[in-house]
Amino acid sequence: MMKLKDYDRFYRADPDFFEFPERLDDVGERLPAALRTPPKGWDRTDAGWWVTLRPRAATAGPGARGTRAKAAELPAQGWRIHVSVTLPHLPRAAEIVRGFCLRSGIPFDLVRSVPAARALGDEHAERLTGGDLMTLYPADEAALAGALTELTTLLETLPGPYVLGGLRHRSGPLYVRYGASGTRRCPDGAGGGDGGAYAPGDEPVLVPALERPDGSLVPENRRPVFRCPDWVPLPGILGPDLEALHAAPDGPFPYRVRRALNVTNGGGTYLASCTSTSASTTVVLREARPHAGLDLRGEDAVTRLARERAVLAQLAGLDCVPRALGHHVHAGHHFLAVEHIEGRTLAEAAAAGFPLTSDERAAKEAPGYAAWALETVDRIADALRALHARGVRLGELNPKNVLLRPDGRVVLVDFETATDLTDGRAPALGEEGFTAPPGLRGADATAFLLDSLRLWLLLPVPYRSPATVRVLTAAVDELYPLPAGFGGRLLTGLQPAYGNDAAAENSEDHAGMLAAERPDWPTVRDSLVAGIHAMATPEREDRLFPCTPTGPDALGGYAFDYGAAGVLYALHRVGAQVPPEYVAWLVAAAERDRDPRPGLYDGLHGVALTLDLLGHREQALGVLARCRPLDAQVIRPDLAGGKAGIALNLLRFARLTGDAALHEGAVRTAAELAGLVTAGPLAARRGVPPPCGLLHGAAGIALFFLHLYEETGATRYLDLADRAVGYDADRCTVRPDGALTLFDGTHHLPYLHGGSSGLAFPLQGLLRHRPGGGRAATLAAVRHTCRALYVRNSGLLRGRAGAIATLAALDGPVAARGDGPGHGDESAVLTQIRRLAWYAHSYRGHLAFPGFRMLRLSADLATGSAGVLLALGSAFEGHGPALPYLDPRPPTPRAEERR
């Protein structure tokens, strides 16, 4: 599952779209060692950040003369040497390592450029690979010992960040670990690196895995501490290194860490107790790793911690700043202890009091909340003026770094971006939306930060264009009782971030077309479709459209939810043209995948469905045939990638083709799922909460049983549907504002993807056959929830478009209910449509929408423009639910043709 910090790496390479960071334009800054053609007998491959060089395997026998030998394959697992140096020393170290490996015949990987190395070691990089800039693959222990001996002589004086999870050899930049050369299909949940065996019943996925002597698989160590597999003897040359690792530190550490507050590549922030005093004193420890956690200017975490320490000394005595209590270096890491402030962050306080969750709550609480928010910002302004009096300003004002004491006093924490009043540079570190733009100094920079914070407190929707700022500041005036002209003044204060943006007027028109009293659907549709076409890149193999990432290394592809198939489905559903090159790309991408998933939303079944709807049945059936051996390996029961979604697709194709084998496969799956549903609520897999909701929980299984009931009339399937949807309904709670949310084990969610909105579809189908009772009340609560005032994201599966699609499915299309606004529930769906203007962007003169987290554009069905297009098509055209199979009634031939 993606964590919020996992998205950071996808913001680096492209200002408009989520993009692999490896596509950063560094052609003019490649390392000479990475540019040179390898000598005879070596093969070179460029992939991602890396240049790999492999010696060719020897060819045997006279018949091999004149043929080109293949590159030698790496052993499946073995010892690896990682080289970690600082950026200034990288070109020299790369030359040394390249020369040694070519002389010794050792395969190796080399980072391609200094910018690539900076990205691999920055503050948001993966901690376990940060600083690993070259990797050598010695064939055996003798080669390992020889490489360590010679490279230590050549490189030992060069500094570099510690490679977490590796064993440092002596005092130089060489680190060793035992690892896998590739990935293997193993049960899901096993990639945590705890060294244990895979749990029975976990879903097979590709993970780095090691094979024990008995043939069983265990996950590769992914912890930040070196671990030698228990069946692998430690090479003799590493014995002194392991002793040094386990040696006691030079002196005692005066703090005991209680819990981590935040961990990054550069270090961490911890709540700790002081052990050097008789009384237990709570402190906050800020850790910095040398040469790690680089910012945009190449400064490391230790440099920033030293600056923060100096700033705290400069600000000593102010009650809006915590006291610095001590600086320590322990095991090579730097620690700054600061005063622990009782209270909660501004982000926590705002989340607790935010009133725009519903119209009813806003009417009661918006005035009080607005007064609190503006008063709080005034107190923060006073604190920032106190900093100015000492010659200091902040480059970032993040609500997570503002603490509110119980008595309401403000304390500012985290001074990594602090600078002097004359510095007009943008901060080299910080979160988009909370940083000052370049060119602003002193009071002007601080005024901008305060206006950004005011807007965030009143309407926390991320924005990246002046047109969006105009929409949001106008909405603030509409939603809160504020002083006259407040929104206009806020807009003026935020203008320095954009200057004179030539695209602003086009963007404003796009927001305006959605904000109209009754939006002109053909105009909106045509602009959205044109925007999707403008984003297409059929020349790229990795993606047809820009999408939201689904994993630290997963972006784009052909899948239905976050890839090309869903975008083509959306274009088809609204009657837009699907160019032949898009179809060809989808077919080729599915064929290229040598290890595909079979699922409906995440794999080949979604491709087969899309191709058939586009009129390419022969190719669709070919993809479906490829799914058959894969279907049997699926363990998950759900709609997204599991048995329920696959069986629904089999039912459809069985009906269309008359293939009895497909129908029998669906019925067999029904028997398996019936046993699962009868046994009780879905069980949790290791390390994750029990699955829930439409795509991953029992609600999706209920849909499958409803389809079977509609087809067969067997009441047992209706009973199973009722039982299944009940499991998710039982996990729903009514919030204080009247919203019905589904608790997923961590959050209370209203969304289509895994929240309460997704229950609308099986509930609606069930109530057609068993009207009334508690299920009707639950459905009514879902309808109320879909009228939410504030929704952070715009997308279909986890945003406002999902609420629009659900309301349209429950109440019918807008055009079917009267000729003007305000006719019953029509006003609710039109209001939600108009609020899509909060997120509207422009791309090449066309309407476009951002993906998850709202900081980059996306075309995908789950989070981006395609999902919004589907939702609006359902609302204005009434062509059925936005997603496949959500309506269990067998479609009419005409509807099936459109789907």
N, C-alpha and C positions, 0 to 999 in steps of 0.2 A: 504494500500500500504506500502511495506517495505521501510523504510528509511535506509540510509547507516549505521547509528549507530545501527540499529536493528540486523545487521549481527554479531556484536561483540560478543554477547552471545553464538554464535554457534562455536566460535573458541577455547573455553576453554577445552572441554573434550577430543578432539581427534586431534592429530597433522596432520592427513592426510585428514579427511573428516569433512564437516559440521556435527555437532552432538548436540543433546540436552545437555545443560550444566548439567542437572540432571544425566547424565551418567558418570560424573566425578568419578573416582575411589577413594572413600573415605571410603571404608569398614573398614579399620583399624582405622578410626578416628570418628566413630559414637558416638554420645552422649550416655552415660549410660541410660539416661531417655528415649531415643528413641529405645534402644535395648531390654529393659526388656519386658517380656511377660505381657500383661495386666491382671488384676485380673478377676475372674469369673464375668460374666455379662457384659463384655466389648468386643468389637470387634476392631481389629487393621487392618489398611490398609496402605501399603507403596505405594506411588505414587509420582514420581518426587522427589523434594527435601524434601517431607513431609512424616511424620508419622501421621496418623489420628486415633484418638480413639473415639469410639462412644458407649454409653451405649445401651444395647439391649432393644428393646421395650418389655414391660410386656406382657405376654401371659395370656389370659383370659379363665376361664373355666377348668374343669377337663380334657377335651380332649386334652389340651395342654401339659399335663404331659409327660415328656420324649422327647419332641420336642425341637429343638434349636430355640430360639426366634431370630428374625431379628434385626439388628442394627436399632435404632430409626432414622428416617429421619429428617434432619434439616428442620425447617420452610423455605418456599420459600424466605422469606426476614425477616430482623429484625436487632436488634442491635448486633454489634460484638465488642469484645475487642481485641486489638492488643498489644502485648508485644514487646518492642524494647530495647535491651540491647547491650552493646559492647561485642566483642568476648571473652575477658577474663572472663566476668561474665556470659556467656551463660550457661555453664554446671550447675552452681548453680541455675540460674533462671529457667532453664528447670525442675530441680528437684522440685522446689517450685510450679511451675505452674502445673506440672503433679500431684503432691500430692493433691493440692487443688481441681483440677477438678475431680479426682477420688473420693474424699470425697464428693464433692458437686453434682456429677452426671451431670456435664456440658461437652458436647462434645468439643473437642479441636483438633487443628492441631499443630504439633511441627516440627521445622526444624530438619533434621536428623543428622547434623554434623557441626563442626566449619568451615570446608572448604565450605560446602553448604551455611552457613551464610555469609561467606566472599564473595561468588559469588553473593548472593542476595543483598549485600550492596556495590558492587564495583562501580567504576567510570562509567562503561557502563551499569549498571543495570537499570531496570525500576524504575523511580523516585517514582512512587506512591506506590510501594511495597518494596522499599529499606528500610531495617531495621525492617520490619515486620517479626519477627521470630517465633511467636506463635500467634494463633488466637483462641479465646474462643467464643462459641455460646450460650449465656444465653437464656433461654426459654422465659423470659418476663422481665419487668422492675424491678420486685422485685429481680430476680436472677441477673440482671445487677448490681443493687445497692449493693447487697451482695458481689458479686465478686469484684467490684471496691473497696469496703471498706476493705475487708480482704487482697486482693493482694497489695493494697497501703501500708498497714502496713508491709507487708513482703518484698516488692520490692522497696519502694520509694527512697532509697538511691542509687540505681543502675543507672549508666548513660547509655544513648543510643541515637541513631539518631532520629530526629523528623520524625514521620510517616506522610508524606504529605497527605492531604485530611482527616486526622483524627483530632479529638478534644482531646487535651491532658488533662488528668485528673490530676489535681493538678500539682505537680512538678516532678512526677515520670515517669516511663517508660511505662505507660498505655495510650492507645489512643483508642477512640471510634468513630465508624461511623455506619451509617445505610446502609446495603447493601443486595445484592441478594446472595442466596446460590448456584445458578447455572446460566445457560444461557437459553435464550428463543429465538425462531425464530421471529425476528423483522426486519423491513425495514432497509436496508443498509444506512449508513451515519448517523445513530443515536447514534453511540457509542462515540461521541465526548464529552459527559458529559456536555452539555450546559443546561441540565434540561428541554429542550423543548420536544414537542411531535414529533413523527416520521413524516416525510414528506410523503404525499401520493405518491404512485408510486415508492418509494424506494425499492430496492431489499431486500427480507427477508434474514437475516443472523442470526447466533447465537451470541447474545451479552448478557452481564449481564444487566438485566432490572428489574425495580420495577413496581409493579402493583398498580395503584391508586384505591381508593374505588369504582370508577365507572367502573373498569375493564380495563381501558386503560393503555398502557405501556409507561413508560418513561425510558430513559437510566440512569443507575446508575451513580452517580457523579464520574467523572474521572478527576476532577481538583485538583490542589495541595492545595486547601483551603477547610476547612470543610464547608459542607452544609447539613442542615437537610431538608429532603423532606417537602414541604409545607403542606402536609396533616398529617404529623407525629408529635405529640406533643413531645417536648423535655423533657426527664425525669428530675425530679426535682434535682437529684444528679448532673446533668451536667450543671445546671444553672450557678453556680459560674465559671465553666470552660469556658463557652461561654462568660461571662463577661470579664474574663481574656484575652481571645483571642481578643476581640474587644477593650480592654483598650489601651489607647494611649501609645506609647513607652516612655521610660524614658527621652529621649531627642530628639531634631530634627536631622534628617539625612541630611548631607550637600550636598547631590547629588540628582538629579532628573534623573531617568533612561529614556533614549530616545528609545532604542531598544536593544534587546538581540542579541549578536553576536554568542553565543554558550551556550547551557544549558546541563548539565549532572546531574547525581545523586549527585555528590559532590557539585554542585553549578552552577555558570554561569559566563559568561563574557559579560559585557554590555557597550554600549556607553552611557555616562551620561554627564550631565551638573552640574557644581559646583554651588550651590545656596548660598554659604557663602561669595561670593565676589560680588562686584558691577558689574564687567564685567563678561559676560557669558564665562566660561572656559570649554572646552570639555575635558573629561578625559575618560579613560578606567577603569571600575570597575571589579575587579576579586573577586568573591564571593566564600566563602567556608563554608559548613555546618558542624558543629561538628559531629564527629563519622561517617560521610557519605563519599561516594566516595572512598572506600578502594582500595589500589593498591595491587600488588602481594605480598608485604611485610606486608600488613595489616595496613599501615599508612593511615590516613584519610586526607580529603581535607584541614583541618585546619593546620595539620602538614606540608603539602606540601606548603601551602601558607606562613607559617612562614619561611620555608626554602627559598622560593622565595624572600621574603622580605629581609632576611639576605643577599642573594646573590646580590640583587640589591644595597644594601648598600655597599657591598664589591666592586661592579663594578661602583660605583658612579663616574661621571665625564667622562666616556667613551661616545663618540657620537654614538656608535653602540648599546647602551642600553637605553631604556626609563628611565626617572627619576621617582622614587617613590615619590608620593605626599602626602601620608597619609594612616594610618591604622585606621579602625573604626569597632566597634562591635555594630551591630544594630539588635534588636529582636533575639539575640542569634547567628546571622550569622556574620562571619568575612568578611570584605571588604578591599581590597588593591587597592587604587587609584594610577594609573600610568599615565604618560604623554601619550597623544594621538598623534600618529605620522601620519602626512599626507603622503599618498602614497597608494600603493596597495601591496598585498602579492606577493611573488615570484610565488605561484601557479596561481594567476590571470594573472600575466604578462606572464608566460609561456603559459598558455592557449590561450591568445590573439595572441601570436606571433608564436605558434607552426606551422611549415611549412609542416609537413608530411601528410596533409589531402589528397593530391593528388600528382601524379607524376609531373604534370605540375607546381604546386605550389612549390614542393620541389626543382625542378630544378632551380627556380628563387630565392627562399628565404632561402634554407638550409644553404648556406655559411654565410649569415649575421646572421641568428639565432644562428648557432653554435658559431660564434665569440662572440655574446652577451652572450650566456649561459656560455661559459668558462670564459669570463671576469667577469661575475657576481659571479661565484663560486670563482674566485681569490679574489674578494672583500670580500666575505663571509669568506674565509680563513684568510684574514687579521683581520677581526673582531674576529674570534675564537682565533687567536694568541694573540690579546689584552686581551681576557678573560684568556688565559693561563698565561699571565704575572701577572694576579691577583690571580692565583692559582685555576681557575675554568675551567671546561670543561662541555660540554653538553652530555647527554646520548641519545638525540634524535635531529635530524636536519630535521624538517618537513618543506616543502616549504610553508605551511600555517602559519608558525611562523617566517618567514623571510619577513620583510617589505622593500620595495624599495622606498626611497624618490623620489620626482619628479626630483631631480638632480642626481639620480642614487646611492646615498649613501645607505649603508645597515644598517638596524636596526634589532636586534634580540629581539624577544618577547617570553614570556612563558618560565620561567626558572624552571618548576616543576621537570625536570630531571637533573638539574644542580648538579654537584658533584665536589669533589676535584680531582686533577690530579692523585692521587695515587689509586683512587677507580676503581677496575677492574670489578665491578659487572655490569650486564646488567640492564638497567633501569627498574624500577618496573611498569612503565606506559609508553605507547607510541604506535605508529602505526607501524605495521610490514612493513619492507622495509626502515624505516628511523631511526632505532635504532642501537646502537653499540652492537656487540655480547659480551658475557662474556669473560673475560680474557684480553681485551684490555684496556690500561690505557693511560692517557695523550695524547701526540701527535699521538700515533698509533690509538687510538680510534677516534680522530678527523679526521685523514687521511681517515679512513674507511667511516666515515659519509660524507665526501666531495666527495669521489668516488661514493658512493650511490647516492648522489645528482646529480653528473654529468651524470650518466647513466639515472636517472629519467628525467632530463631535455631534454636529447637527444632522449630517447625512453621510455616513461612512461608505460611500461608493467610490472605489478607485477610479481615477481619471488620468488621461494622458493627452488631452487635446483641449484647446480653448473653447471649442464648441460644447464639449461635455461640461466644462466649468460653467459656461453660461446657463446650461440647462439645470445644473445642480444648484447654482446660487438662486436661480428663479424658483426652484422647487422649495428651497429653504424658506423663502419669503411666503410661499403658499402654505407650508405645513406648520409654521410656528408663528406665534404673535411676537413679532420682532419690531424694533424701531423702524420707522419709515426709511426706505432706501438702504436697509442693511445689506441685502443681497447685492445691490449694485456696488456698494463700497467694497464688499468682499471680492467681487469680480475684479474691480480695479486693483486691489491689493495683490491678487494672484496673477495679474497679467504679465509681470516681468519674467515668468517662467517660459513664455511663449513668444514674446515680441510680436512682430508682424507676420503671422502665419498665413500664407497665401491660400491654404486649403480650408481656412476657418469658415468662410462663407458657405462652401459646399457642405461641410460637416453640419453647420447650423441648419441648412435646409433639410438634411436627412433627419436630424432630430425633430425638426418642425413637422415633417410629414407624418411622424408617429404621434406627435403631441397634439395633432388636430382633433377637433371635437369628434369627427368620425373619419379616421384615416382612410385615404384612398388606397384600397388594397392593390389594385393593378399597378399603381405607381410604386408602392412599397415592394411588391413582389418583383417587379422588373429590376429595381435597383439592387435588391438583395441578390438576385440571380446573377446580375452583371458583376457584383462584387465577388461572388464565388468564382465565376469564370476568370476574373482578373487575378485571383490568387492562385490559379491552377499552375502546376509545374510538371506537365507530362514528360518533360525531358529528364526529370530526376527519377531514379529507381527507388529511392527510399520513401518518397511521398508523392502523392498526386496533389494533395491540398495541405496547407499548414493546419496543424491540429494541436490540441492540448496534450502534453506528455502524460503517459500513464505509468511510468517508472523512471528511475534515474537514467536508464539507457533505452527507453521506449518512447518513440515519437513517430507519428505518421503511420504508414503501412496501409493495408487493405481492409482492416476490420470494419464492422458495421458501426460500432459505437464511436470510436475515436480515429477512424480512418476513412478511406475512399468510398467503401461500399455504402456507408450511411449518407454521404453527400450525394452520391448518384441517386440513391433512393429518394432523398428529399427533392432533388430537381425533378425527378419523374413524377412524384406525387402532386406537384403544383403545375404540371403540364409544361415544364421548361425543357428546352433542348438538352440532350445528353450527347455530346459529340462522340463520334466513333473512337477517337483517340483515347477518351476517358475509359471506355469499355475495354479497349485493347490493353490499356495500362492495368486495369483491375485483373483481367485474366492472366496477364504475364506476371504480375506481382504474386498472385496466389500460386502460380506454377513454380516461381522461383523459391518459394518457402519450402525448404527441405524438412522442416520439423514443425508443421502447422498445428494449431489448435483447431478442433472441429466445431466449436461453439457457434451459437446463433449471433451473438453480439461481438464476440472476440475472435471468431475464426471462420472456417470455410462454409459453414451452413449459411451465414449471413451473406457471403459472396454468391452462393448458389441462388438464394432467394432474390437477391438484387438482379443478377443476370437474367433470371427468368422473367421478372417483372419488366425488364427492359427489352424483352422479346428475343432473348438468346437462350432458348430452352436447351438446345443440344449442348452448349457449353455449360449451362447450369447443371444438367444431368451428369456431365463429366466431373464437375466439381463434387457433386453429391456422391458419385461413385467413389471418389477419393476419400470421402468422409467415412465410408462404411467401416473399414478396419479401425479407424480412429475412434468412432463412436463407442465401441466396446471398452475402450480404455478410460472413458470418462467416469469419474467418481462423483463429482458434484451433482446435486439434484436440481440446480436452479435454472432460471430462464436465461441468464446472460451467457454463460458458457457451459452449462450443465445439461442434464438429461431432459428437463422439461422443455427447454428451448429447442433442443435437437428433435425431440418427439413431435412437437408442434410442426416443425418443418417437414418431418416425415409424413405427418398426416396430410399436409397440404399437397405435397408432391404425389402422394398415393391417390388422392382424390383427382388430381389433374391428369395423371398418367395411367391410372388403373393398375399400378404395380402393387400386387398383394404383399410382396415381401416388405415394402416400405410400411404398409399398414400394420403388418405383423410386428415389425420392429417397434412401432409406436405403442402397440398394445402390450408388448413385453415390458417396455419401459413403464407403462402404467401400472403393471403388477408390482414392479420394483418400488415405484414411488408410493403405491398404496400401502405397502408394508412399512415404509419409512414414516408416512403420515399417521398411520394407525398407531405406531409405536410411541408417538408423542412429539413435542416440539423438536425442531431441528437442533442437533447437537453442535457444540462449538468444535472447531478444529483447533489443534494445538497453537496457543499463542494469540488467538483472535476470538472476539465475542461470537456468540451464536449468530448465524446468518439471518437476516431479516429483510423484509421489503419486497418490492416487485421484481427486481432483477436478480437478487441473491438469496431471497428468503422464500417462505412458504406461500406468499401471495402469488408468485409466479407459477408455483406448482398448482395452485388453485385454478389459475387460468387454463392450464393444460387439462385438468379434469372437467372444467366447464365445456371446453371444446369437445371432449369425448362424450359428455352427456348430450350436447346438442346433436352430435352425430349418431349416437347409438340409442339414446333414450333410457339408458341404464341408470336407475336412480342411485346405485352405489357410487357412481362418479359424482353425482351432485352432493351426496353425503360427504365424500372425501374432499370436495371443493370447499364445503362449508367448514369442515374441520380444519383444513389447511389455512384458510384465510383467518379463521379464529385465532390461530397461534400468533399471527402478527397483530391482529386487533387487540389481543390481550396485552400486548406490549405497548399499546398506545396510552397516552395520558392527555388530559385536558389541561392546558396551561392557564394561568390566571387571566389571560386576555381572551380565552375561549378557543384558542387554536388547539387542534388535535395533532399531536406529534408522536412519532414512533421512536422509542428509545433503542438505539443500536448497541448499547453497552457502554457508550461514551457520551453521545450527544442525543438530544431530543430533536428529531428531524421531521420537517414537513414535506420533503421533496418527493419527486416522482421516482427517482433512482432507488432510494432505500428508505424513504420516509412514508408518512401517512398518505400523501397524495396518490402514491402508487396503488393503494388499497382500493381506490375508487373503481377501478376496472373490474376486478373479480367481484367486488361487492355489487356493482351494477348488474353484472351478469347473473349473480346469484339471486338478486331480488326480483329479477324477471320471472323466476320460477317459484321463489318462496318470499313473497312480499311481506313487508311489515317486520315487526319485532326489533330487536336490538341492532340488527345489521342496518336497518333503515336509519336509525339514529346515528350510527357511526358514519354512514355515507353523508348524512346532512352535516355532520361535524367536519368531514373532509371538505365539503363544498365551502363551508365557512372559512376554513383554513386557507383555501386557495385565493381568498380575497385579501391576503396579507398586504399591508401597506408597504413595508420595507422588505426588500429581498436583495441580498448583496450581489448575486450573480445574475446574469441574463439568460443562462443556458436552459436547455430542455430538461436534462436529467437532474440538475442541481441548481435550478434558478427560476426566474420569473416566467420564462417560456413554458416551463412545465406546469405552472399554475394555470396559464392560459389554455394549454392543451387539455388539461383536466376539466376546467370549466366548460370548454367547448364540447367535450365528450358527454358531460352530464346534462347540459342544457341546450345543446344544438348550436348551430352557427349563428353568428351575429345577424347576417342578412335574412335569416328565417324568422326573426322576431321584430316586426315593426320597421318603420322607415326612419326612425330617429333615435337618438340616445335616450336613456332613462326608462326603458320599458323593462321593468322587472330586473332579472339577472343580467340583461344585456348591458346595463350600466356597469356591472362588476367586471365583466370581461373587457369592455371597452376601456375602463379605467386601467386595468392591468396592461392592455396594449399601449395606451398612451404613456405609461411609466417605462416602457422599453426605451423611450427617448433618453432616460438617464444613462444608458449604456451605449448609445448609438455613436459609431465612428464612421469616418470616411476613409476609403482606400481607393486611390486612383479615380476619385470622383463618384464612387458608388457606396451604398450603404453596407456596412460591415459591423460585426460584433466581436468583442473580445472573448477569449476562452476563460477557463477557470482561473480565479484570482484577478482577472480583469486587466492584467498588465500587458498582454500581447493579444493580437487578433488571432482568431481561429475560424476555420470553416467547418469543423466537424459537427456531427449530429448531437453528440453528448453535451457539448459546452458552447459551440460557436454558431456561426451564421446558418448552417444547415438545420440545426435544431430550432432556431427562431423561425426560419422559413416554414418548417413543418407545423409548428404551433400556430402560426398566423394562417396558414392554409386551412388548418382544421377549424379555426375560429371564423374565417370569412367564407370558406367554400363548403364546409360541412361534408368533406369526403371521408369521414370516419376518423377513428383515433389516429393520433400522429404516428404511433409505432406499430409494427406488425403484431397481429394476434391479440391485441388488447380487447377487441370485441369478440366474444366467443360465438356469436351468431355466424353461421356460414354465410359468407358474402355472396351477394348477387353476382351473376357473371360480369356485369358492367363494372361493379366495384372491384372484383378480382382482377379484371383487366387493367384497371388503373393502379392497383397495388403492385 
